[in-house]
Amino acid sequence: MTYDNHIHSNPDDIQHEHEIDPPQKFQTFYVDTPIIGLTGGIGSGKTAVSDWFAAKGIDVVDADVVGHQIMKKGSPALQKLVEAFGDWVLDESGEMNRRAVREHVFENNKALLTLESITHPAIRQEIKNQLSQIKSPYAILSAPLLLESYEAGLVSLCDRVLVVDASEETQLERASRRDTQSVDKIKAIMANQLSRKARVEQADDVVCNNGNLEQLHAQLEPLHENYLAFRKLPRY
């Protein structure tokens, strides 16, 4: 993966806001099945983007979905979590009490590191398993903390990184409408994520999602065509 050839669907807006160099010419890379990492801040519209690719017949591996799969009732990872924190991490049905765990680790860095030491290896392994079964010309690996999760090493599985960018006002409006969390809690989550500038600077491709779905889809179509055009040769 390279970080020196950004493709911005709306480069004037992003360059003005982030003072990022103008987009460079799209560079072909040589892999058998390209893996496109998809990420963005809370409320940026990652799901809308991954849904669009899925509708085009592209296989999507979602790290959030995998995170739920590896922590299902009776799983080895959930048992390790119980051993680390206690039975309170389970709800009455024996499933993981995600809200309680999330609140416990949100401002407790030691607990967060313990949680990540349990979940990250399992998530990475399951993602690798799912990526090995890809049938489409390329695949999307969607992960909200793709660029933050160095311990999970998910970004190392990707050949390119596609960032969905939206203004902070748009993020707050979408996330508060979608989630049951307060605006202050959403702001705290945003503060714990990479800044928009840092995220965009690490991207190969960027789409701006401050508008409607039609505007978003118009930006995705040329990226889809470029991803399809990548030559498929074995990785070395």
C-alpha atoms as an extended CHARMM CRD file, in Angstrom:
* protein
*
       236  EXT
         1         1  MET       CA              0.0000000000        0.0000000000        0.0000000000  PROA      1               0.0000000000
         2         2  THR       CA              1.2430000000        3.4660000000       -0.8040000000  PROA      2               0.0000000000
         3         3  TYR       CA              0.3300000000        6.7850000000        0.7620000000  PROA      3               0.0000000000
         4         4  ASP       CA              1.7220000000        9.1290000000       -1.8810000000  PROA      4               0.0000000000
         5         5  ASN       CA             -0.9210000000        9.0400000000       -4.5920000000  PROA      5               0.0000000000
         6         6  HSD       CA             -4.2090000000       10.3300000000       -3.1930000000  PROA      6               0.0000000000
         7         7  ILE       CA             -7.2340000000       10.2560000000       -5.4630000000  PROA      7               0.0000000000
         8         8  HSD       CA             -9.7770000000       12.8120000000       -4.2530000000  PROA      8               0.0000000000
         9         9  SER       CA            -13.2390000000       12.9050000000       -5.7570000000  PROA      9               0.0000000000
        10        10  ASN       CA            -13.5480000000       16.5280000000       -4.6890000000  PROA      10              0.0000000000
        11        11  PRO       CA             -9.9130000000       17.6470000000       -4.4220000000  PROA      11              0.0000000000
        12        12  ASP       CA            -10.5580000000       21.3780000000       -4.2990000000  PROA      12              0.0000000000
        13        13  ASP       CA            -12.6700000000       21.0960000000       -1.1430000000  PROA      13              0.0000000000
        14        14  ILE       CA            -10.3020000000       18.7340000000        0.6340000000  PROA      14              0.0000000000
        15        15  GLN       CA             -7.1560000000       20.5720000000       -0.3660000000  PROA      15              0.0000000000
        16        16  HSD       CA             -8.5800000000       23.8660000000        0.8600000000  PROA      16              0.0000000000
        17        17  GLU       CA             -9.6030000000       22.4230000000        4.1900000000  PROA      17              0.0000000000
        18        18  HSD       CA             -6.6420000000       20.1470000000        4.8850000000  PROA      18              0.0000000000
        19        19  GLU       CA             -3.8810000000       21.8080000000        2.8300000000  PROA      19              0.0000000000
        20        20  ILE       CA             -3.1230000000       18.5010000000        1.1410000000  PROA      20              0.0000000000
        21        21  ASP       CA             -1.1640000000       18.2600000000       -2.0860000000  PROA      21              0.0000000000
        22        22  PRO       CA             -3.2410000000       17.9390000000       -5.2710000000  PROA      22              0.0000000000
        23        23  PRO       CA             -4.1360000000       14.3800000000       -6.3040000000  PROA      23              0.0000000000
        24        24  GLN       CA             -1.5680000000       12.4620000000       -8.2830000000  PROA      24              0.0000000000
        25        25  LYS       CA             -2.1330000000       10.1870000000      -11.2640000000  PROA      25              0.0000000000
        26        26  PHE       CA             -3.7640000000        6.8910000000      -10.3460000000  PROA      26              0.0000000000
        27        27  GLN       CA             -1.0720000000        4.2190000000      -10.0810000000  PROA      27              0.0000000000
        28        28  THR       CA             -1.7100000000        0.5960000000      -10.9850000000  PROA      28              0.0000000000
        29        29  PHE       CA             -0.5140000000       -1.9760000000       -8.4980000000  PROA      29              0.0000000000
        30        30  TYR       CA             -0.0630000000       -5.6590000000       -9.1790000000  PROA      30              0.0000000000
        31        31  VAL       CA             -1.8920000000       -8.1390000000       -6.9730000000  PROA      31              0.0000000000
        32        32  ASP       CA             -4.0960000000      -11.1700000000       -7.4540000000  PROA      32              0.0000000000
        33        33  THR       CA             -7.1890000000       -9.8910000000       -5.6110000000  PROA      33              0.0000000000
        34        34  PRO       CA             -6.8040000000       -6.2700000000       -4.4620000000  PROA      34              0.0000000000
        35        35  ILE       CA             -8.0210000000       -5.5250000000       -0.9470000000  PROA      35              0.0000000000
        36        36  ILE       CA             -9.3870000000       -2.0090000000       -0.5410000000  PROA      36              0.0000000000
        37        37  GLY       CA             -9.4610000000       -0.8060000000        3.0480000000  PROA      37              0.0000000000
        38        38  LEU       CA            -12.4970000000        1.3730000000        3.7510000000  PROA      38              0.0000000000
        39        39  THR       CA            -12.5820000000        3.6990000000        6.7380000000  PROA      39              0.0000000000
        40        40  GLY       CA            -13.8700000000        7.0260000000        8.0100000000  PROA      40              0.0000000000
        41        41  GLY       CA            -14.9410000000        8.7720000000       11.1810000000  PROA      41              0.0000000000
        42        42  ILE       CA            -18.1790000000        8.1440000000       13.0290000000  PROA      42              0.0000000000
        43        43  GLY       CA            -21.1540000000        9.3030000000       10.9620000000  PROA      43              0.0000000000
        44        44  SER       CA            -19.0860000000        9.7100000000        7.7950000000  PROA      44              0.0000000000
        45        45  GLY       CA            -21.1320000000        7.2040000000        5.7990000000  PROA      45              0.0000000000
        46        46  LYS       CA            -18.9560000000        4.0830000000        5.6180000000  PROA      46              0.0000000000
        47        47  THR       CA            -21.9890000000        1.8000000000        5.5500000000  PROA      47              0.0000000000
        48        48  ALA       CA            -23.5170000000        3.6760000000        2.6110000000  PROA      48              0.0000000000
        49        49  VAL       CA            -20.2490000000        3.2010000000        0.7310000000  PROA      49              0.0000000000
        50        50  SER       CA            -19.8310000000       -0.4920000000        1.5720000000  PROA      50              0.0000000000
        51        51  ASP       CA            -23.4850000000       -1.1320000000        0.6780000000  PROA      51              0.0000000000
        52        52  TRP       CA            -22.8930000000        0.4560000000       -2.7360000000  PROA      52              0.0000000000
        53        53  PHE       CA            -19.8930000000       -1.7820000000       -3.4280000000  PROA      53              0.0000000000
        54        54  ALA       CA            -21.8360000000       -4.8360000000       -2.2480000000  PROA      54              0.0000000000
        55        55  ALA       CA            -24.6550000000       -3.9490000000       -4.6560000000  PROA      55              0.0000000000
        56        56  LYS       CA            -22.0410000000       -3.9760000000       -7.4280000000  PROA      56              0.0000000000
        57        57  GLY       CA            -21.2070000000       -7.5750000000       -6.5580000000  PROA      57              0.0000000000
        58        58  ILE       CA            -18.0520000000       -6.7900000000       -4.5930000000  PROA      58              0.0000000000
        59        59  ASP       CA            -17.3760000000       -8.8990000000       -1.5150000000  PROA      59              0.0000000000
        60        60  VAL       CA            -17.2990000000       -6.8380000000        1.6830000000  PROA      60              0.0000000000
        61        61  VAL       CA            -15.6470000000       -7.9450000000        4.9110000000  PROA      61              0.0000000000
        62        62  ASP       CA            -16.8340000000       -5.7560000000        7.7890000000  PROA      62              0.0000000000
        63        63  ALA       CA            -14.5890000000       -5.6240000000       10.8660000000  PROA      63              0.0000000000
        64        64  ASP       CA            -17.5340000000       -4.6020000000       13.0660000000  PROA      64              0.0000000000
        65        65  VAL       CA            -19.4980000000       -7.6580000000       11.9540000000  PROA      65              0.0000000000
        66        66  VAL       CA            -16.4580000000       -9.8650000000       12.5210000000  PROA      66              0.0000000000
        67        67  GLY       CA            -16.0670000000       -8.3330000000       15.9770000000  PROA      67              0.0000000000
        68        68  HSD       CA            -19.5770000000       -9.5000000000       16.8330000000  PROA      68              0.0000000000
        69        69  GLN       CA            -18.9700000000      -12.9340000000       15.3340000000  PROA      69              0.0000000000
        70        70  ILE       CA            -15.8380000000      -13.6800000000       17.3470000000  PROA      70              0.0000000000
        71        71  MET       CA            -17.5240000000      -12.5690000000       20.6020000000  PROA      71              0.0000000000
        72        72  LYS       CA            -20.7050000000      -14.5940000000       20.2330000000  PROA      72              0.0000000000
        73        73  LYS       CA            -22.0320000000      -16.6480000000       23.1290000000  PROA      73              0.0000000000
        74        74  GLY       CA            -19.7020000000      -19.5000000000       24.0490000000  PROA      74              0.0000000000
        75        75  SER       CA            -16.8050000000      -18.3020000000       21.8950000000  PROA      75              0.0000000000
        76        76  PRO       CA            -13.1980000000      -18.6440000000       23.1300000000  PROA      76              0.0000000000
        77        77  ALA       CA            -12.7010000000      -14.8720000000       22.9200000000  PROA      77              0.0000000000
        78        78  LEU       CA            -15.7580000000      -14.1690000000       25.0700000000  PROA      78              0.0000000000
        79        79  GLN       CA            -14.5910000000      -16.7150000000       27.6350000000  PROA      79              0.0000000000
        80        80  LYS       CA            -11.2270000000      -14.9360000000       27.8180000000  PROA      80              0.0000000000
        81        81  LEU       CA            -13.0760000000      -11.6570000000       28.3570000000  PROA      81              0.0000000000
        82        82  VAL       CA            -15.0150000000      -13.1550000000       31.2670000000  PROA      82              0.0000000000
        83        83  GLU       CA            -11.7720000000      -14.4270000000       32.7820000000  PROA      83              0.0000000000
        84        84  ALA       CA            -10.1940000000      -10.9810000000       32.4340000000  PROA      84              0.0000000000
        85        85  PHE       CA            -13.0820000000       -8.8100000000       33.6870000000  PROA      85              0.0000000000
        86        86  GLY       CA            -15.6580000000      -11.0220000000       35.3750000000  PROA      86              0.0000000000
        87        87  ASP       CA            -19.1900000000      -12.2600000000       34.7350000000  PROA      87              0.0000000000
        88        88  TRP       CA            -20.5680000000       -8.7190000000       34.5160000000  PROA      88              0.0000000000
        89        89  VAL       CA            -19.4690000000       -8.6030000000       30.8520000000  PROA      89              0.0000000000
        90        90  LEU       CA            -22.3300000000      -11.0240000000       30.0830000000  PROA      90              0.0000000000
        91        91  ASP       CA            -26.0050000000      -10.1800000000       29.8450000000  PROA      91              0.0000000000
        92        92  GLU       CA            -28.8030000000      -12.4040000000       31.1370000000  PROA      92              0.0000000000
        93        93  SER       CA            -28.7270000000      -14.5440000000       27.9930000000  PROA      93              0.0000000000
        94        94  GLY       CA            -24.9800000000      -15.1760000000       28.2040000000  PROA      94              0.0000000000
        95        95  GLU       CA            -24.1450000000      -12.8490000000       25.3370000000  PROA      95              0.0000000000
        96        96  MET       CA            -21.5890000000      -10.0760000000       25.6460000000  PROA      96              0.0000000000
        97        97  ASN       CA            -23.0050000000       -6.9400000000       27.2700000000  PROA      97              0.0000000000
        98        98  ARG       CA            -21.4850000000       -4.6050000000       24.7110000000  PROA      98              0.0000000000
        99        99  ARG       CA            -22.7670000000       -1.3800000000       26.2050000000  PROA      99              0.0000000000
       100       100  ALA       CA            -21.3570000000       -2.2170000000       29.6460000000  PROA      100             0.0000000000
       101       101  VAL       CA            -17.9820000000       -3.2330000000       28.2140000000  PROA      101             0.0000000000
       102       102  ARG       CA            -17.8370000000       -0.1720000000       25.9650000000  PROA      102             0.0000000000
       103       103  GLU       CA            -18.5270000000        2.1670000000       28.8780000000  PROA      103             0.0000000000
       104       104  HSD       CA            -15.9800000000        0.3450000000       31.0550000000  PROA      104             0.0000000000
       105       105  VAL       CA            -13.0950000000        0.7130000000       28.6070000000  PROA      105             0.0000000000
       106       106  PHE       CA            -13.9680000000        4.1500000000       27.2110000000  PROA      106             0.0000000000
       107       107  GLU       CA            -11.9720000000        6.0810000000       29.8180000000  PROA      107             0.0000000000
       108       108  ASN       CA             -9.9120000000        3.1810000000       31.1870000000  PROA      108             0.0000000000
       109       109  ASN       CA             -6.8530000000        2.7130000000       29.0070000000  PROA      109             0.0000000000
       110       110  LYS       CA             -5.6140000000       -0.3690000000       30.8810000000  PROA      110             0.0000000000
       111       111  ALA       CA             -8.9680000000       -2.0920000000       30.4180000000  PROA      111             0.0000000000
       112       112  LEU       CA             -9.0170000000       -1.0620000000       26.7590000000  PROA      112             0.0000000000
       113       113  LEU       CA             -5.6000000000       -2.6070000000       26.1820000000  PROA      113             0.0000000000
       114       114  THR       CA             -6.7790000000       -5.8160000000       27.8340000000  PROA      114             0.0000000000
       115       115  LEU       CA             -9.8760000000       -5.8980000000       25.6460000000  PROA      115             0.0000000000
       116       116  GLU       CA             -7.8240000000       -5.2880000000       22.5040000000  PROA      116             0.0000000000
       117       117  SER       CA             -5.3070000000       -7.9880000000       23.4390000000  PROA      117             0.0000000000
       118       118  ILE       CA             -8.2020000000      -10.4520000000       23.4560000000  PROA      118             0.0000000000
       119       119  THR       CA            -10.2160000000       -9.2630000000       20.4720000000  PROA      119             0.0000000000
       120       120  HSD       CA             -7.6430000000       -7.9990000000       17.9640000000  PROA      120             0.0000000000
       121       121  PRO       CA             -5.8560000000      -11.3050000000       17.2470000000  PROA      121             0.0000000000
       122       122  ALA       CA             -9.1810000000      -13.1080000000       16.8610000000  PROA      122             0.0000000000
       123       123  ILE       CA            -10.6180000000      -10.3780000000       14.6200000000  PROA      123             0.0000000000
       124       124  ARG       CA             -7.5220000000      -10.2940000000       12.4240000000  PROA      124             0.0000000000
       125       125  GLN       CA             -7.5090000000      -14.0740000000       11.9920000000  PROA      125             0.0000000000
       126       126  GLU       CA            -11.2040000000      -14.2310000000       11.0950000000  PROA      126             0.0000000000
       127       127  ILE       CA            -10.8240000000      -11.3410000000        8.6450000000  PROA      127             0.0000000000
       128       128  LYS       CA             -7.9200000000      -13.1590000000        6.9790000000  PROA      128             0.0000000000
       129       129  ASN       CA            -10.0760000000      -16.2840000000        6.7710000000  PROA      129             0.0000000000
       130       130  GLN       CA            -12.8970000000      -14.3670000000        5.0940000000  PROA      130             0.0000000000
       131       131  LEU       CA            -10.5550000000      -12.5300000000        2.7160000000  PROA      131             0.0000000000
       132       132  SER       CA             -9.1090000000      -15.8720000000        1.6170000000  PROA      132             0.0000000000
       133       133  GLN       CA            -12.5790000000      -16.8230000000        0.3550000000  PROA      133             0.0000000000
       134       134  ILE       CA            -13.1480000000      -13.7160000000       -1.7750000000  PROA      134             0.0000000000
       135       135  LYS       CA            -14.7350000000      -14.4330000000       -5.1700000000  PROA      135             0.0000000000
       136       136  SER       CA            -15.1180000000      -10.9000000000       -6.5750000000  PROA      136             0.0000000000
       137       137  PRO       CA            -12.4310000000       -9.0910000000       -8.6500000000  PROA      137             0.0000000000
       138       138  TYR       CA            -11.4560000000       -7.0960000000       -5.5680000000  PROA      138             0.0000000000
       139       139  ALA       CA            -12.6950000000       -6.8810000000       -1.9920000000  PROA      139             0.0000000000
       140       140  ILE       CA            -13.6220000000       -4.1800000000        0.4930000000  PROA      140             0.0000000000
       141       141  LEU       CA            -12.3350000000       -4.4400000000        4.0690000000  PROA      141             0.0000000000
       142       142  SER       CA            -14.4370000000       -2.0040000000        6.0830000000  PROA      142             0.0000000000
       143       143  ALA       CA            -13.0330000000       -1.0130000000        9.4760000000  PROA      143             0.0000000000
       144       144  PRO       CA            -13.8720000000        2.1840000000       11.3930000000  PROA      144             0.0000000000
       145       145  LEU       CA            -10.4650000000        2.1660000000       13.1060000000  PROA      145             0.0000000000
       146       146  LEU       CA             -8.4800000000        0.8120000000       10.1760000000  PROA      146             0.0000000000
       147       147  LEU       CA             -5.7450000000        3.4340000000       10.5290000000  PROA      147             0.0000000000
       148       148  GLU       CA             -5.8390000000        3.4960000000       14.3330000000  PROA      148             0.0000000000
       149       149  SER       CA             -5.7500000000       -0.2630000000       14.9500000000  PROA      149             0.0000000000
       150       150  TYR       CA             -2.0350000000       -0.8520000000       14.6580000000  PROA      150             0.0000000000
       151       151  GLU       CA             -2.2310000000       -3.7570000000       17.1070000000  PROA      151             0.0000000000
       152       152  ALA       CA             -4.7670000000       -5.4990000000       14.9090000000  PROA      152             0.0000000000
       153       153  GLY       CA             -2.5960000000       -4.8370000000       11.8650000000  PROA      153             0.0000000000
       154       154  LEU       CA             -5.6230000000       -4.5940000000        9.6090000000  PROA      154             0.0000000000
       155       155  VAL       CA             -4.1550000000       -1.8920000000        7.3960000000  PROA      155             0.0000000000
       156       156  SER       CA             -1.3110000000       -4.2570000000        6.5000000000  PROA      156             0.0000000000
       157       157  LEU       CA             -3.8930000000       -6.5160000000        4.8390000000  PROA      157             0.0000000000
       158       158  CYS       CA             -4.8940000000       -3.7390000000        2.4230000000  PROA      158             0.0000000000
       159       159  ASP       CA             -3.4560000000       -2.7100000000       -0.9280000000  PROA      159             0.0000000000
       160       160  ARG       CA             -5.1760000000        0.6850000000       -0.9090000000  PROA      160             0.0000000000
       161       161  VAL       CA             -7.0630000000        2.7680000000        1.6390000000  PROA      161             0.0000000000
       162       162  LEU       CA            -10.3180000000        4.5220000000        0.7430000000  PROA      162             0.0000000000
       163       163  VAL       CA            -11.4170000000        7.1880000000        3.2260000000  PROA      163             0.0000000000
       164       164  VAL       CA            -14.9610000000        8.5090000000        3.4900000000  PROA      164             0.0000000000
       165       165  ASP       CA            -14.6690000000       12.1180000000        4.6140000000  PROA      165             0.0000000000
       166       166  ALA       CA            -17.4320000000       14.3400000000        5.9940000000  PROA      166             0.0000000000
       167       167  SER       CA            -17.4880000000       17.5950000000        7.9170000000  PROA      167             0.0000000000
       168       168  GLU       CA            -17.6630000000       17.3730000000       11.6960000000  PROA      168             0.0000000000
       169       169  GLU       CA            -21.0890000000       19.0090000000       11.6100000000  PROA      169             0.0000000000
       170       170  THR       CA            -22.3160000000       16.3280000000        9.2140000000  PROA      170             0.0000000000
       171       171  GLN       CA            -20.7880000000       13.5730000000       11.3390000000  PROA      171             0.0000000000
       172       172  LEU       CA            -22.5040000000       14.8510000000       14.4850000000  PROA      172             0.0000000000
       173       173  GLU       CA            -25.8590000000       15.2390000000       12.7740000000  PROA      173             0.0000000000
       174       174  ARG       CA            -25.7930000000       11.7490000000       11.2610000000  PROA      174             0.0000000000
       175       175  ALA       CA            -24.4340000000        9.9610000000       14.3260000000  PROA      175             0.0000000000
       176       176  SER       CA            -26.8500000000       11.6350000000       16.7490000000  PROA      176             0.0000000000
       177       177  ARG       CA            -29.7780000000       10.7870000000       14.4600000000  PROA      177             0.0000000000
       178       178  ARG       CA            -28.6540000000        7.1710000000       14.0610000000  PROA      178             0.0000000000
       179       179  ASP       CA            -27.3740000000        6.3490000000       17.5510000000  PROA      179             0.0000000000
       180       180  THR       CA            -28.9220000000        6.7120000000       20.9830000000  PROA      180             0.0000000000
       181       181  GLN       CA            -25.8120000000        8.4230000000       22.3390000000  PROA      181             0.0000000000
       182       182  SER       CA            -25.6900000000       12.0780000000       23.3190000000  PROA      182             0.0000000000
       183       183  VAL       CA            -23.9390000000       14.7120000000       21.2260000000  PROA      183             0.0000000000
       184       184  ASP       CA            -21.2960000000       15.0690000000       23.9440000000  PROA      184             0.0000000000
       185       185  LYS       CA            -20.6050000000       11.3230000000       23.8400000000  PROA      185             0.0000000000
       186       186  ILE       CA            -20.3170000000       11.3980000000       20.0540000000  PROA      186             0.0000000000
       187       187  LYS       CA            -17.9050000000       14.3330000000       20.3020000000  PROA      187             0.0000000000
       188       188  ALA       CA            -15.8320000000       12.3230000000       22.7780000000  PROA      188             0.0000000000
       189       189  ILE       CA            -15.7390000000        9.3860000000       20.3560000000  PROA      189             0.0000000000
       190       190  MET       CA            -14.6390000000       11.7120000000       17.5550000000  PROA      190             0.0000000000
       191       191  ALA       CA            -11.9030000000       13.1300000000       19.7850000000  PROA      191             0.0000000000
       192       192  ASN       CA            -10.5420000000        9.6110000000       20.3250000000  PROA      192             0.0000000000
       193       193  GLN       CA            -10.4080000000        8.9140000000       16.5880000000  PROA      193             0.0000000000
       194       194  LEU       CA             -7.8590000000       10.1940000000       14.1020000000  PROA      194             0.0000000000
       195       195  SER       CA             -8.4500000000       13.7440000000       12.9720000000  PROA      195             0.0000000000
       196       196  ARG       CA             -9.9520000000       14.2040000000        9.5290000000  PROA      196             0.0000000000
       197       197  LYS       CA             -6.6890000000       15.6860000000        8.2960000000  PROA      197             0.0000000000
       198       198  ALA       CA             -4.6110000000       12.7540000000        9.5650000000  PROA      198             0.0000000000
       199       199  ARG       CA             -7.0420000000       10.2360000000        8.1040000000  PROA      199             0.0000000000
       200       200  VAL       CA             -7.1010000000       11.8790000000        4.6730000000  PROA      200             0.0000000000
       201       201  GLU       CA             -3.3130000000       12.2010000000        4.6050000000  PROA      201             0.0000000000
       202       202  GLN       CA             -2.9950000000        8.4240000000        5.0010000000  PROA      202             0.0000000000
       203       203  ALA       CA             -5.5470000000        7.6580000000        2.2860000000  PROA      203             0.0000000000
       204       204  ASP       CA             -4.9250000000        6.5750000000       -1.2710000000  PROA      204             0.0000000000
       205       205  ASP       CA             -8.4690000000        7.5050000000       -2.3130000000  PROA      205             0.0000000000
       206       206  VAL       CA            -10.9670000000        9.9010000000       -0.7120000000  PROA      206             0.0000000000
       207       207  VAL       CA            -14.6710000000       10.4990000000       -1.2640000000  PROA      207             0.0000000000
       208       208  CYS       CA            -16.4450000000       13.5120000000        0.2190000000  PROA      208             0.0000000000
       209       209  ASN       CA            -19.7890000000       12.6260000000        1.7740000000  PROA      209             0.0000000000
       210       210  ASN       CA            -21.4200000000       15.8680000000        2.8350000000  PROA      210             0.0000000000
       211       211  GLY       CA            -24.2280000000       15.5650000000        0.2990000000  PROA      211             0.0000000000
       212       212  ASN       CA            -26.8250000000       13.0060000000       -0.7200000000  PROA      212             0.0000000000
       213       213  LEU       CA            -26.4890000000        9.4030000000       -1.8570000000  PROA      213             0.0000000000
       214       214  GLU       CA            -26.6070000000       10.3290000000       -5.5320000000  PROA      214             0.0000000000
       215       215  GLN       CA            -23.5980000000       12.6060000000       -5.0890000000  PROA      215             0.0000000000
       216       216  LEU       CA            -21.7760000000        9.9150000000       -3.1200000000  PROA      216             0.0000000000
       217       217  HSD       CA            -22.4560000000        7.2120000000       -5.7060000000  PROA      217             0.0000000000
       218       218  ALA       CA            -21.2020000000        9.4600000000       -8.5080000000  PROA      218             0.0000000000
       219       219  GLN       CA            -17.8180000000        9.5750000000       -6.7700000000  PROA      219             0.0000000000
       220       220  LEU       CA            -17.7010000000        5.8160000000       -6.2020000000  PROA      220             0.0000000000
       221       221  GLU       CA            -18.3210000000        4.7680000000       -9.8070000000  PROA      221             0.0000000000
       222       222  PRO       CA            -14.8980000000        5.8410000000      -11.1910000000  PROA      222             0.0000000000
       223       223  LEU       CA            -13.1420000000        4.2860000000       -8.2000000000  PROA      223             0.0000000000
       224       224  HSD       CA            -14.9740000000        1.0220000000       -8.8560000000  PROA      224             0.0000000000
       225       225  GLU       CA            -13.8470000000        1.0780000000      -12.4800000000  PROA      225             0.0000000000
       226       226  ASN       CA            -10.2540000000        1.7410000000      -11.4290000000  PROA      226             0.0000000000
       227       227  TYR       CA            -10.2990000000       -1.0870000000       -8.9050000000  PROA      227             0.0000000000
       228       228  LEU       CA            -11.6820000000       -3.4550000000      -11.5450000000  PROA      228             0.0000000000
       229       229  ALA       CA             -8.8770000000       -2.4540000000      -13.9050000000  PROA      229             0.0000000000
       230       230  PHE       CA             -6.0730000000       -3.4430000000      -11.5530000000  PROA      230             0.0000000000
       231       231  ARG       CA             -3.9340000000       -6.1700000000      -13.0660000000  PROA      231             0.0000000000
       232       232  LYS       CA             -4.1000000000       -9.4220000000      -11.1720000000  PROA      232             0.0000000000
       233       233  LEU       CA             -0.6690000000      -10.8940000000      -10.5660000000  PROA      233             0.0000000000
       234       234  PRO       CA              0.5000000000      -12.8370000000       -7.5020000000  PROA      234             0.0000000000
       235       235  ARG       CA              1.7770000000      -10.8820000000       -4.5110000000  PROA      235             0.0000000000
       236       236  TYR       CA              5.4650000000      -11.2790000000       -3.6950000000  PROA      236             0.0000000000
